[in-house]
């Protein structure tokens, strides 16, 4: 290459970088306007506290205890919810109260970060023939997604969890070629740990990601050994050592951070709650909600409006200490009204942890009695998780539901086109966080209760795949980046 040609290439690359930065700034500003308008227009919705995050945040901010304040004024430590979101909310207390404006500002900022990191991830992982349009489209899809917009107006963890997913994918896509560097594993472990503290489901994502790395690396080593079968043994050993050692360093760094964070949360719960709870004390209820006789009966016979009325289950669950919810007879009994107050003799011996275990045992008993219905319920939960159309619950506009469903259908079609155009490139290390995230959410919510909002953290991954549908179909084999070797370090 001549000096003149090299100078032209350098100028072109510099111009591309400048345009990428300018476009990123524009996207963040637009995200501020869009997400800010949605959050501030629905400011009053933040007053609702369906999952007790506000109550925990205010208790934490006032008393320094991650817990709830009883009617008597007593502070009770809890592990009912993951700690990160309430802890962040506690930073914004004003006069011992959490202002709705503060929540709106936080969710707006998180939405802006999600758009930014989706864009940055797209710059690193999307095929070159998508140019700047691909990353921009992915960022815009995250910015205007109806589900993410809806969840940004409620006091729940989806907005924070989605932003952390964007950061994990960005870190992986940008620095994955530095896997020999311990800092890569530590950084990824730190981000995955934050994701775990926001939603314990993500611990499964971390494990799957590490296992997938090993599978890819082993595949690469097998391929390399076949190609170099005629070379001397010492050369092979050196090659194996050069590829295995960085992998061990990466895995050790990532795992160490996860162990410290999960261990720290478990240690806190052992001291504060009295039991080594590593996730939350809410899992049993979530499992039982998706695996109880009332829900199974609904799946058998259906209902006039196609929706499950959970009231009979909720009433029966409130009487769980008036009988044995692990037995079939308990659920066949007619409970007319919910129990408001438990006997003091029961309250004195029941703990948050034992209540969670009872719910787990009750759900397991139902599953063991009706294994076929469990499999059918699992299929239904998966369909609900990935369904493009939200449930027509009371108060929801049918027109808005239809438009949301059509939007999601178009997004899914674009994602499938993107997968087709990626071809075997989809199965390389570049897309590991995306694929393992899909598997994680599907595997977890095949067991636990699920609905459409629980796929919110996967929307950035869907958007990145959908952005691959931009380039023309011709020259697909050459338009994409060159395939990576089988191993992660290739």
DODRENSE-359746 format. One record per residue (C-alpha): chain; x, y, z; residue number from 0. Coordinates in steps of 0.02 Angstrom, whole numbers, plus 50000, padded with zeros to 5 digits. Layout:
N
chaine=A xx=X yy=Y zz=Z num=NUM
...
END
This chain:
490
chaine=A xx=50000 yy=50000 zz=50000 num=0
chaine=A xx=50068 yy=50171 zz=49952 num=1
chaine=A xx=50087 yy=50310 zz=50080 num=2
chaine=A xx=49951 yy=50408 zz=49991 num=3
chaine=A xx=49829 yy=50263 zz=49999 num=4
chaine=A xx=49868 yy=50233 zz=50183 num=5
chaine=A xx=49839 yy=50416 zz=50220 num=6
chaine=A xx=49669 yy=50406 zz=50133 num=7
chaine=A xx=49622 yy=50252 zz=50235 num=8
chaine=A xx=49672 yy=50338 zz=50397 num=9
chaine=A xx=49567 yy=50490 zz=50353 num=10
chaine=A xx=49418 yy=50380 zz=50308 num=11
chaine=A xx=49432 yy=50285 zz=50471 num=12
chaine=A xx=49447 yy=50446 zz=50570 num=13
chaine=A xx=49292 yy=50516 zz=50484 num=14
chaine=A xx=49197 yy=50355 zz=50522 num=15
chaine=A xx=49245 yy=50367 zz=50705 num=16
chaine=A xx=49189 yy=50548 zz=50712 num=17
chaine=A xx=49022 yy=50506 zz=50632 num=18
chaine=A xx=48999 yy=50360 zz=50752 num=19
chaine=A xx=49027 yy=50473 zz=50902 num=20
chaine=A xx=48910 yy=50607 zz=50836 num=21
chaine=A xx=48776 yy=50478 zz=50800 num=22
chaine=A xx=48795 yy=50404 zz=50974 num=23
chaine=A xx=48771 yy=50576 zz=51053 num=24
chaine=A xx=48615 yy=50606 zz=50947 num=25
chaine=A xx=48542 yy=50438 zz=50999 num=26
chaine=A xx=48572 yy=50473 zz=51183 num=27
chaine=A xx=48489 yy=50644 zz=51169 num=28
chaine=A xx=48338 yy=50570 zz=51080 num=29
chaine=A xx=48330 yy=50432 zz=51211 num=30
chaine=A xx=48327 yy=50566 zz=51346 num=31
chaine=A xx=48180 yy=50651 zz=51260 num=32
chaine=A xx=48083 yy=50491 zz=51225 num=33
chaine=A xx=48111 yy=50399 zz=51388 num=34
chaine=A xx=48098 yy=50559 zz=51489 num=35
chaine=A xx=47932 yy=50606 zz=51410 num=36
chaine=A xx=47860 yy=50433 zz=51443 num=37
chaine=A xx=47919 yy=50427 zz=51624 num=38
chaine=A xx=47865 yy=50603 zz=51669 num=39
chaine=A xx=47697 yy=50584 zz=51581 num=40
chaine=A xx=47661 yy=50434 zz=51692 num=41
chaine=A xx=47734 yy=50506 zz=51851 num=42
chaine=A xx=47590 yy=50454 zz=51963 num=43
chaine=A xx=47612 yy=50270 zz=51917 num=44
chaine=A xx=47771 yy=50267 zz=52021 num=45
chaine=A xx=47663 yy=50287 zz=52177 num=46
chaine=A xx=47610 yy=50105 zz=52162 num=47
chaine=A xx=47726 yy=49981 zz=52246 num=48
chaine=A xx=47668 yy=49807 zz=52190 num=49
chaine=A xx=47833 yy=49721 zz=52232 num=50
chaine=A xx=47877 yy=49819 zz=52391 num=51
chaine=A xx=48033 yy=49896 zz=52315 num=52
chaine=A xx=47985 yy=50070 zz=52377 num=53
chaine=A xx=47949 yy=50003 zz=52552 num=54
chaine=A xx=48118 yy=49916 zz=52560 num=55
chaine=A xx=48210 yy=50068 zz=52489 num=56
chaine=A xx=48132 yy=50186 zz=52615 num=57
chaine=A xx=48168 yy=50068 zz=52759 num=58
chaine=A xx=48347 yy=50050 zz=52701 num=59
chaine=A xx=48371 yy=50236 zz=52681 num=60
chaine=A xx=48298 yy=50278 zz=52850 num=61
chaine=A xx=48363 yy=50136 zz=52959 num=62
chaine=A xx=48509 yy=50066 zz=52861 num=63
chaine=A xx=48426 yy=49894 zz=52864 num=64
chaine=A xx=48377 yy=49805 zz=52703 num=65
chaine=A xx=48204 yy=49761 zz=52761 num=66
chaine=A xx=48024 yy=49815 zz=52790 num=67
chaine=A xx=47946 yy=49923 zz=52924 num=68
chaine=A xx=47802 yy=49838 zz=53014 num=69
chaine=A xx=47644 yy=49930 zz=53068 num=70
chaine=A xx=47714 yy=49932 zz=53244 num=71
chaine=A xx=47867 yy=50027 zz=53182 num=72
chaine=A xx=47982 yy=49878 zz=53201 num=73
chaine=A xx=48111 yy=49854 zz=53064 num=74
chaine=A xx=48116 yy=49677 zz=52997 num=75
chaine=A xx=48264 yy=49622 zz=52889 num=76
chaine=A xx=48215 yy=49534 zz=52729 num=77
chaine=A xx=48285 yy=49437 zz=52582 num=78
chaine=A xx=48117 yy=49439 zz=52491 num=79
chaine=A xx=48183 yy=49544 zz=52347 num=80
chaine=A xx=48355 yy=49557 zz=52264 num=81
chaine=A xx=48455 yy=49701 zz=52340 num=82
chaine=A xx=48521 yy=49808 zz=52198 num=83
chaine=A xx=48364 yy=49901 zz=52140 num=84
chaine=A xx=48302 yy=49950 zz=52315 num=85
chaine=A xx=48479 yy=50002 zz=52362 num=86
chaine=A xx=48489 yy=50118 zz=52212 num=87
chaine=A xx=48316 yy=50188 zz=52250 num=88
chaine=A xx=48372 yy=50223 zz=52429 num=89
chaine=A xx=48501 yy=50347 zz=52363 num=90
chaine=A xx=48360 yy=50461 zz=52304 num=91
chaine=A xx=48262 yy=50477 zz=52466 num=92
chaine=A xx=48206 yy=50651 zz=52512 num=93
chaine=A xx=48145 yy=50680 zz=52690 num=94
chaine=A xx=48134 yy=50491 zz=52715 num=95
chaine=A xx=48021 yy=50473 zz=52563 num=96
chaine=A xx=48055 yy=50417 zz=52384 num=97
chaine=A xx=47992 yy=50552 zz=52265 num=98
chaine=A xx=47910 yy=50495 zz=52105 num=99
chaine=A xx=48014 yy=50622 zz=52011 num=100
chaine=A xx=48172 yy=50537 zz=52071 num=101
chaine=A xx=48114 yy=50368 zz=52006 num=102
chaine=A xx=48067 yy=50447 zz=51840 num=103
chaine=A xx=48239 yy=50526 zz=51827 num=104
chaine=A xx=48325 yy=50362 zz=51871 num=105
chaine=A xx=48226 yy=50263 zz=51742 num=106
chaine=A xx=48259 yy=50396 zz=51611 num=107
chaine=A xx=48446 yy=50387 zz=51644 num=108
chaine=A xx=48443 yy=50197 zz=51639 num=109
chaine=A xx=48349 yy=50203 zz=51474 num=110
chaine=A xx=48480 yy=50319 zz=51402 num=111
chaine=A xx=48619 yy=50201 zz=51458 num=112
chaine=A xx=48529 yy=50053 zz=51382 num=113
chaine=A xx=48519 yy=50142 zz=51215 num=114
chaine=A xx=48701 yy=50196 zz=51224 num=115
chaine=A xx=48771 yy=50024 zz=51267 num=116
chaine=A xx=48662 yy=49939 zz=51137 num=117
chaine=A xx=48734 yy=50058 zz=51007 num=118
chaine=A xx=48912 yy=50027 zz=51067 num=119
chaine=A xx=48885 yy=49840 zz=51067 num=120
chaine=A xx=48817 yy=49849 zz=50891 num=121
chaine=A xx=48972 yy=49941 zz=50831 num=122
chaine=A xx=49079 yy=49795 zz=50891 num=123
chaine=A xx=48974 yy=49642 zz=50852 num=124
chaine=A xx=48865 yy=49679 zz=50701 num=125
chaine=A xx=48927 yy=49634 zz=50526 num=126
chaine=A xx=49025 yy=49773 zz=50442 num=127
chaine=A xx=48902 yy=49786 zz=50298 num=128
chaine=A xx=48771 yy=49857 zz=50417 num=129
chaine=A xx=48879 yy=50012 zz=50433 num=130
chaine=A xx=48818 yy=50135 zz=50564 num=131
chaine=A xx=48638 yy=50097 zz=50518 num=132
chaine=A xx=48640 yy=49928 zz=50605 num=133
chaine=A xx=48697 yy=49988 zz=50778 num=134
chaine=A xx=48584 yy=50139 zz=50763 num=135
chaine=A xx=48432 yy=50033 zz=50722 num=136
chaine=A xx=48468 yy=49916 zz=50868 num=137
chaine=A xx=48480 yy=50067 zz=50985 num=138
chaine=A xx=48318 yy=50142 zz=50918 num=139
chaine=A xx=48227 yy=49977 zz=50940 num=140
chaine=A xx=48280 yy=49973 zz=51122 num=141
chaine=A xx=48231 yy=50156 zz=51141 num=142
chaine=A xx=48052 yy=50137 zz=51077 num=143
chaine=A xx=48010 yy=49957 zz=51121 num=144
chaine=A xx=47832 yy=49958 zz=51192 num=145
chaine=A xx=47872 yy=49833 zz=51329 num=146
chaine=A xx=48024 yy=49931 zz=51389 num=147
chaine=A xx=47927 yy=50094 zz=51382 num=148
chaine=A xx=47787 yy=50017 zz=51485 num=149
chaine=A xx=47906 yy=49944 zz=51614 num=150
chaine=A xx=47998 yy=50109 zz=51630 num=151
chaine=A xx=47840 yy=50183 zz=51706 num=152
chaine=A xx=47823 yy=50058 zz=51849 num=153
chaine=A xx=47924 yy=50028 zz=52007 num=154
chaine=A xx=48000 yy=49863 zz=51951 num=155
chaine=A xx=48172 yy=49796 zz=51905 num=156
chaine=A xx=48152 yy=49773 zz=51717 num=157
chaine=A xx=48228 yy=49942 zz=51671 num=158
chaine=A xx=48382 yy=49913 zz=51778 num=159
chaine=A xx=48401 yy=49731 zz=51724 num=160
chaine=A xx=48389 yy=49777 zz=51540 num=161
chaine=A xx=48523 yy=49911 zz=51558 num=162
chaine=A xx=48641 yy=49787 zz=51643 num=163
chaine=A xx=48612 yy=49661 zz=51503 num=164
chaine=A xx=48661 yy=49795 zz=51377 num=165
chaine=A xx=48820 yy=49828 zz=51475 num=166
chaine=A xx=48865 yy=49643 zz=51483 num=167
chaine=A xx=48840 yy=49622 zz=51296 num=168
chaine=A xx=48941 yy=49780 zz=51262 num=169
chaine=A xx=49085 yy=49724 zz=51372 num=170
chaine=A xx=49089 yy=49553 zz=51290 num=171
chaine=A xx=49078 yy=49617 zz=51112 num=172
chaine=A xx=49208 yy=49752 zz=51138 num=173
chaine=A xx=49340 yy=49659 zz=51239 num=174
chaine=A xx=49314 yy=49474 zz=51203 num=175
chaine=A xx=49475 yy=49467 zz=51101 num=176
chaine=A xx=49568 yy=49510 zz=51262 num=177
chaine=A xx=49516 yy=49350 zz=51349 num=178
chaine=A xx=49698 yy=49319 zz=51395 num=179
chaine=A xx=49685 yy=49473 zz=51506 num=180
chaine=A xx=49624 yy=49440 zz=51683 num=181
chaine=A xx=49537 yy=49609 zz=51680 num=182
chaine=A xx=49416 yy=49545 zz=51549 num=183
chaine=A xx=49356 yy=49407 zz=51665 num=184
chaine=A xx=49349 yy=49523 zz=51815 num=185
chaine=A xx=49252 yy=49655 zz=51720 num=186
chaine=A xx=49128 yy=49529 zz=51650 num=187
chaine=A xx=49111 yy=49449 zz=51822 num=188
chaine=A xx=49076 yy=49618 zz=51898 num=189
chaine=A xx=48939 yy=49659 zz=51773 num=190
chaine=A xx=48860 yy=49487 zz=51788 num=191
chaine=A xx=48865 yy=49504 zz=51977 num=192
chaine=A xx=48770 yy=49667 zz=51967 num=193
chaine=A xx=48645 yy=49583 zz=51853 num=194
chaine=A xx=48626 yy=49443 zz=51981 num=195
chaine=A xx=48595 yy=49569 zz=52119 num=196
chaine=A xx=48458 yy=49646 zz=52012 num=197
chaine=A xx=48382 yy=49479 zz=51959 num=198
chaine=A xx=48448 yy=49312 zz=52026 num=199
chaine=A xx=48401 yy=49228 zz=51861 num=200
chaine=A xx=48561 yy=49299 zz=51787 num=201
chaine=A xx=48670 yy=49181 zz=51888 num=202
chaine=A xx=48612 yy=49048 zz=51765 num=203
chaine=A xx=48666 yy=49162 zz=51623 num=204
chaine=A xx=48840 yy=49177 zz=51699 num=205
chaine=A xx=48858 yy=48988 zz=51717 num=206
chaine=A xx=48796 yy=48954 zz=51541 num=207
chaine=A xx=48914 yy=49085 zz=51471 num=208
chaine=A xx=49067 yy=49005 zz=51552 num=209
chaine=A xx=49013 yy=48830 zz=51499 num=210
chaine=A xx=48983 yy=48889 zz=51321 num=211
chaine=A xx=49157 yy=48964 zz=51315 num=212
chaine=A xx=49229 yy=48796 zz=51364 num=213
chaine=A xx=49127 yy=48706 zz=51231 num=214
chaine=A xx=49186 yy=48826 zz=51096 num=215
chaine=A xx=49365 yy=48812 zz=51152 num=216
chaine=A xx=49362 yy=48622 zz=51156 num=217
chaine=A xx=49286 yy=48622 zz=50984 num=218
chaine=A xx=49426 yy=48737 zz=50925 num=219
chaine=A xx=49559 yy=48625 zz=51001 num=220
chaine=A xx=49484 yy=48470 zz=50920 num=221
chaine=A xx=49479 yy=48558 zz=50753 num=222
chaine=A xx=49658 yy=48619 zz=50772 num=223
chaine=A xx=49720 yy=48446 zz=50821 num=224
chaine=A xx=49642 yy=48370 zz=50665 num=225
chaine=A xx=49719 yy=48502 zz=50554 num=226
chaine=A xx=49890 yy=48488 zz=50634 num=227
chaine=A xx=49891 yy=48299 zz=50659 num=228
chaine=A xx=50055 yy=48282 zz=50566 num=229
chaine=A xx=50151 yy=48406 zz=50676 num=230
chaine=A xx=50263 yy=48355 zz=50820 num=231
chaine=A xx=50187 yy=48326 zz=50992 num=232
chaine=A xx=50280 yy=48467 zz=51080 num=233
chaine=A xx=50207 yy=48594 zz=50960 num=234
chaine=A xx=50032 yy=48530 zz=50997 num=235
chaine=A xx=50060 yy=48541 zz=51183 num=236
chaine=A xx=50119 yy=48720 zz=51169 num=237
chaine=A xx=49968 yy=48765 zz=51065 num=238
chaine=A xx=49850 yy=48684 zz=51190 num=239
chaine=A xx=49938 yy=48774 zz=51333 num=240
chaine=A xx=49924 yy=48942 zz=51245 num=241
chaine=A xx=49736 yy=48920 zz=51225 num=242
chaine=A xx=49691 yy=48834 zz=51387 num=243
chaine=A xx=49786 yy=48946 zz=51509 num=244
chaine=A xx=49698 yy=49108 zz=51454 num=245
chaine=A xx=49531 yy=49017 zz=51466 num=246
chaine=A xx=49569 yy=48961 zz=51644 num=247
chaine=A xx=49623 yy=49138 zz=51691 num=248
chaine=A xx=49463 yy=49211 zz=51617 num=249
chaine=A xx=49352 yy=49083 zz=51704 num=250
chaine=A xx=49444 yy=49103 zz=51870 num=251
chaine=A xx=49428 yy=49292 zz=51868 num=252
chaine=A xx=49243 yy=49288 zz=51823 num=253
chaine=A xx=49202 yy=49151 zz=51947 num=254
chaine=A xx=49299 yy=49235 zz=52087 num=255
chaine=A xx=49197 yy=49394 zz=52072 num=256
chaine=A xx=49034 yy=49297 zz=52065 num=257
chaine=A xx=49081 yy=49192 zz=52217 num=258
chaine=A xx=49124 yy=49348 zz=52317 num=259
chaine=A xx=48963 yy=49438 zz=52272 num=260
chaine=A xx=48845 yy=49289 zz=52290 num=261
chaine=A xx=48938 yy=49236 zz=52447 num=262
chaine=A xx=48925 yy=49411 zz=52519 num=263
chaine=A xx=48737 yy=49417 zz=52490 num=264
chaine=A xx=48718 yy=49243 zz=52564 num=265
chaine=A xx=48823 yy=49291 zz=52716 num=266
chaine=A xx=48717 yy=49446 zz=52743 num=267
chaine=A xx=48558 yy=49343 zz=52736 num=268
chaine=A xx=48630 yy=49216 zz=52858 num=269
chaine=A xx=48662 yy=49354 zz=52983 num=270
chaine=A xx=48507 yy=49461 zz=52951 num=271
chaine=A xx=48374 yy=49332 zz=52908 num=272
chaine=A xx=48448 yy=49181 zz=52995 num=273
chaine=A xx=48468 yy=49069 zz=52843 num=274
chaine=A xx=48596 yy=49060 zz=52701 num=275
chaine=A xx=48479 yy=49122 zz=52565 num=276
chaine=A xx=48585 yy=49144 zz=52408 num=277
chaine=A xx=48447 yy=49217 zz=52296 num=278
chaine=A xx=48283 yy=49277 zz=52374 num=279
chaine=A xx=48143 yy=49208 zz=52483 num=280
chaine=A xx=48019 yy=49241 zz=52342 num=281
chaine=A xx=48063 yy=49096 zz=52228 num=282
chaine=A xx=47948 yy=48970 zz=52310 num=283
chaine=A xx=47794 yy=49079 zz=52286 num=284
chaine=A xx=47842 yy=49111 zz=52104 num=285
chaine=A xx=47860 yy=48924 zz=52073 num=286
chaine=A xx=47694 yy=48887 zz=52158 num=287
chaine=A xx=47607 yy=49026 zz=52062 num=288
chaine=A xx=47646 yy=48935 zz=51900 num=289
chaine=A xx=47619 yy=48760 zz=51969 num=290
chaine=A xx=47460 yy=48748 zz=52072 num=291
chaine=A xx=47297 yy=48651 zz=52046 num=292
chaine=A xx=47198 yy=48808 zz=52006 num=293
chaine=A xx=47314 yy=48855 zz=51863 num=294
chaine=A xx=47323 yy=48676 zz=51801 num=295
chaine=A xx=47131 yy=48666 zz=51800 num=296
chaine=A xx=47126 yy=48825 zz=51698 num=297
chaine=A xx=47247 yy=48749 zz=51572 num=298
chaine=A xx=47132 yy=48597 zz=51557 num=299
chaine=A xx=46966 yy=48685 zz=51538 num=300
chaine=A xx=47008 yy=48865 zz=51495 num=301
chaine=A xx=46896 yy=49013 zz=51532 num=302
chaine=A xx=46774 yy=49124 zz=51439 num=303
chaine=A xx=46898 yy=49266 zz=51419 num=304
chaine=A xx=47053 yy=49157 zz=51402 num=305
chaine=A xx=47129 yy=49226 zz=51563 num=306
chaine=A xx=47166 yy=49136 zz=51724 num=307
chaine=A xx=47077 yy=49205 zz=51876 num=308
chaine=A xx=47208 yy=49188 zz=52012 num=309
chaine=A xx=47089 yy=49240 zz=52152 num=310
chaine=A xx=47047 yy=49061 zz=52208 num=311
chaine=A xx=47233 yy=49021 zz=52217 num=312
chaine=A xx=47271 yy=49180 zz=52314 num=313
chaine=A xx=47131 yy=49144 zz=52438 num=314
chaine=A xx=47190 yy=48964 zz=52463 num=315
chaine=A xx=47370 yy=49022 zz=52481 num=316
chaine=A xx=47321 yy=49142 zz=52620 num=317
chaine=A xx=47256 yy=48989 zz=52717 num=318
chaine=A xx=47418 yy=48889 zz=52694 num=319
chaine=A xx=47440 yy=48873 zz=52882 num=320
chaine=A xx=47261 yy=48816 zz=52908 num=321
chaine=A xx=47302 yy=48652 zz=52823 num=322
chaine=A xx=47439 yy=48566 zz=52725 num=323
chaine=A xx=47462 yy=48646 zz=52552 num=324
chaine=A xx=47574 yy=48499 zz=52504 num=325
chaine=A xx=47421 yy=48386 zz=52505 num=326
chaine=A xx=47293 yy=48372 zz=52367 num=327
chaine=A xx=47149 yy=48391 zz=52490 num=328
chaine=A xx=47204 yy=48565 zz=52540 num=329
chaine=A xx=47176 yy=48631 zz=52364 num=330
chaine=A xx=47010 yy=48541 zz=52345 num=331
chaine=A xx=46941 yy=48624 zz=52500 num=332
chaine=A xx=46828 yy=48775 zz=52474 num=333
chaine=A xx=46907 yy=48930 zz=52548 num=334
chaine=A xx=46777 yy=49067 zz=52538 num=335
chaine=A xx=46873 yy=49219 zz=52599 num=336
chaine=A xx=47057 yy=49264 zz=52616 num=337
chaine=A xx=47132 yy=49253 zz=52789 num=338
chaine=A xx=47176 yy=49426 zz=52851 num=339
chaine=A xx=47265 yy=49386 zz=53015 num=340
chaine=A xx=47365 yy=49231 zz=53060 num=341
chaine=A xx=47362 yy=49152 zz=53233 num=342
chaine=A xx=47502 yy=49216 zz=53344 num=343
chaine=A xx=47556 yy=49036 zz=53376 num=344
chaine=A xx=47589 yy=49019 zz=53189 num=345
chaine=A xx=47671 yy=49189 zz=53169 num=346
chaine=A xx=47790 yy=49149 zz=53311 num=347
chaine=A xx=47866 yy=48999 zz=53224 num=348
chaine=A xx=47853 yy=49048 zz=53040 num=349
chaine=A xx=48003 yy=49133 zz=52961 num=350
chaine=A xx=48026 yy=49209 zz=52790 num=351
chaine=A xx=48137 yy=49064 zz=52743 num=352
chaine=A xx=48020 yy=48928 zz=52808 num=353
chaine=A xx=47874 yy=49009 zz=52716 num=354
chaine=A xx=47975 yy=49005 zz=52555 num=355
chaine=A xx=48019 yy=48821 zz=52582 num=356
chaine=A xx=47835 yy=48779 zz=52612 num=357
chaine=A xx=47790 yy=48859 zz=52445 num=358
chaine=A xx=47929 yy=48762 zz=52359 num=359
chaine=A xx=47874 yy=48598 zz=52437 num=360
chaine=A xx=47692 yy=48631 zz=52391 num=361
chaine=A xx=47737 yy=48667 zz=52210 num=362
chaine=A xx=47847 yy=48511 zz=52200 num=363
chaine=A xx=47704 yy=48406 zz=52270 num=364
chaine=A xx=47586 yy=48471 zz=52135 num=365
chaine=A xx=47714 yy=48436 zz=51999 num=366
chaine=A xx=47743 yy=48259 zz=52063 num=367
chaine=A xx=47556 yy=48223 zz=52064 num=368
chaine=A xx=47528 yy=48294 zz=51890 num=369
chaine=A xx=47689 yy=48278 zz=51788 num=370
chaine=A xx=47598 yy=48286 zz=51621 num=371
chaine=A xx=47514 yy=48448 zz=51668 num=372
chaine=A xx=47681 yy=48518 zz=51725 num=373
chaine=A xx=47752 yy=48488 zz=51551 num=374
chaine=A xx=47601 yy=48569 zz=51471 num=375
chaine=A xx=47612 yy=48715 zz=51593 num=376
chaine=A xx=47798 yy=48735 zz=51551 num=377
chaine=A xx=47754 yy=48748 zz=51367 num=378
chaine=A xx=47620 yy=48877 zz=51406 num=379
chaine=A xx=47743 yy=48978 zz=51512 num=380
chaine=A xx=47868 yy=48981 zz=51369 num=381
chaine=A xx=47733 yy=49038 zz=51248 num=382
chaine=A xx=47682 yy=49175 zz=51367 num=383
chaine=A xx=47862 yy=49230 zz=51391 num=384
chaine=A xx=47895 yy=49252 zz=51206 num=385
chaine=A xx=47718 yy=49294 zz=51147 num=386
chaine=A xx=47713 yy=49452 zz=51040 num=387
chaine=A xx=47540 yy=49497 zz=51105 num=388
chaine=A xx=47514 yy=49552 zz=51287 num=389
chaine=A xx=47369 yy=49479 zz=51386 num=390
chaine=A xx=47209 yy=49584 zz=51369 num=391
chaine=A xx=47198 yy=49627 zz=51553 num=392
chaine=A xx=47069 yy=49750 zz=51617 num=393
chaine=A xx=47102 yy=49932 zz=51575 num=394
chaine=A xx=47215 yy=49895 zz=51427 num=395
chaine=A xx=47168 yy=49968 zz=51259 num=396
chaine=A xx=47132 yy=49833 zz=51131 num=397
chaine=A xx=47200 yy=49945 zz=50994 num=398
chaine=A xx=47362 yy=49974 zz=51089 num=399
chaine=A xx=47378 yy=49787 zz=51123 num=400
chaine=A xx=47355 yy=49749 zz=50939 num=401
chaine=A xx=47483 yy=49879 zz=50886 num=402
chaine=A xx=47606 yy=49812 zz=51015 num=403
chaine=A xx=47581 yy=49635 zz=50954 num=404
chaine=A xx=47606 yy=49685 zz=50772 num=405
chaine=A xx=47764 yy=49779 zz=50817 num=406
chaine=A xx=47833 yy=49627 zz=50909 num=407
chaine=A xx=47787 yy=49514 zz=50763 num=408
chaine=A xx=47885 yy=49626 zz=50644 num=409
chaine=A xx=48030 yy=49628 zz=50767 num=410
chaine=A xx=48031 yy=49437 zz=50777 num=411
chaine=A xx=48026 yy=49423 zz=50587 num=412
chaine=A xx=48175 yy=49542 zz=50573 num=413
chaine=A xx=48267 yy=49441 zz=50706 num=414
chaine=A xx=48238 yy=49279 zz=50610 num=415
chaine=A xx=48301 yy=49362 zz=50450 num=416
chaine=A xx=48453 yy=49421 zz=50545 num=417
chaine=A xx=48486 yy=49244 zz=50610 num=418
chaine=A xx=48471 yy=49176 zz=50434 num=419
chaine=A xx=48593 yy=49304 zz=50365 num=420
chaine=A xx=48718 yy=49271 zz=50503 num=421
chaine=A xx=48714 yy=49085 zz=50464 num=422
chaine=A xx=48849 yy=48989 zz=50555 num=423
chaine=A xx=48924 yy=49154 zz=50616 num=424
chaine=A xx=48782 yy=49153 zz=50743 num=425
chaine=A xx=48863 yy=49004 zz=50829 num=426
chaine=A xx=49031 yy=49089 zz=50857 num=427
chaine=A xx=49092 yy=49171 zz=51016 num=428
chaine=A xx=49032 yy=49342 zz=50961 num=429
chaine=A xx=48850 yy=49299 zz=50993 num=430
chaine=A xx=48873 yy=49191 zz=51148 num=431
chaine=A xx=48796 yy=49315 zz=51272 num=432
chaine=A xx=48643 yy=49334 zz=51161 num=433
chaine=A xx=48612 yy=49149 zz=51135 num=434
chaine=A xx=48644 yy=49102 zz=51317 num=435
chaine=A xx=48529 yy=49241 zz=51375 num=436
chaine=A xx=48386 yy=49169 zz=51271 num=437
chaine=A xx=48420 yy=48996 zz=51342 num=438
chaine=A xx=48429 yy=49064 zz=51520 num=439
chaine=A xx=48262 yy=49154 zz=51516 num=440
chaine=A xx=48177 yy=49007 zz=51430 num=441
chaine=A xx=48247 yy=48877 zz=51550 num=442
chaine=A xx=48207 yy=48974 zz=51709 num=443
chaine=A xx=48032 yy=49027 zz=51660 num=444
chaine=A xx=47986 yy=48855 zz=51598 num=445
chaine=A xx=47978 yy=48815 zz=51784 num=446
chaine=A xx=47933 yy=48980 zz=51866 num=447
chaine=A xx=47788 yy=49095 zz=51830 num=448
chaine=A xx=47811 yy=49197 zz=51673 num=449
chaine=A xx=47729 yy=49333 zz=51573 num=450
chaine=A xx=47780 yy=49450 zz=51435 num=451
chaine=A xx=47869 yy=49577 zz=51547 num=452
chaine=A xx=47995 yy=49448 zz=51604 num=453
chaine=A xx=48075 yy=49444 zz=51431 num=454
chaine=A xx=48114 yy=49630 zz=51442 num=455
chaine=A xx=48302 yy=49601 zz=51473 num=456
chaine=A xx=48312 yy=49503 zz=51310 num=457
chaine=A xx=48249 yy=49645 zz=51202 num=458
chaine=A xx=48423 yy=49721 zz=51170 num=459
chaine=A xx=48482 yy=49549 zz=51110 num=460
chaine=A xx=48330 yy=49535 zz=50996 num=461
chaine=A xx=48361 yy=49711 zz=50931 num=462
chaine=A xx=48543 yy=49672 zz=50887 num=463
chaine=A xx=48492 yy=49518 zz=50789 num=464
chaine=A xx=48351 yy=49614 zz=50703 num=465
chaine=A xx=48477 yy=49747 zz=50649 num=466
chaine=A xx=48569 yy=49617 zz=50545 num=467
chaine=A xx=48417 yy=49614 zz=50430 num=468
chaine=A xx=48467 yy=49786 zz=50359 num=469
chaine=A xx=48593 yy=49738 zz=50223 num=470
chaine=A xx=48534 yy=49667 zz=50056 num=471
chaine=A xx=48528 yy=49478 zz=50046 num=472
chaine=A xx=48649 yy=49465 zz=49900 num=473
chaine=A xx=48827 yy=49412 zz=49937 num=474
chaine=A xx=48777 yy=49353 zz=50110 num=475
chaine=A xx=48928 yy=49239 zz=50123 num=476
chaine=A xx=49050 yy=49380 zz=50091 num=477
chaine=A xx=48953 yy=49526 zz=50163 num=478
chaine=A xx=48970 yy=49465 zz=50340 num=479
chaine=A xx=49134 yy=49470 zz=50433 num=480
chaine=A xx=49246 yy=49322 zz=50410 num=481
chaine=A xx=49197 yy=49174 zz=50518 num=482
chaine=A xx=49293 yy=49155 zz=50677 num=483
chaine=A xx=49390 yy=48998 zz=50711 num=484
chaine=A xx=49308 yy=48869 zz=50822 num=485
chaine=A xx=49396 yy=48927 zz=50979 num=486
chaine=A xx=49358 yy=49081 zz=51078 num=487
chaine=A xx=49529 yy=49156 zz=51055 num=488
chaine=A xx=49528 yy=49134 zz=50868 num=489
END
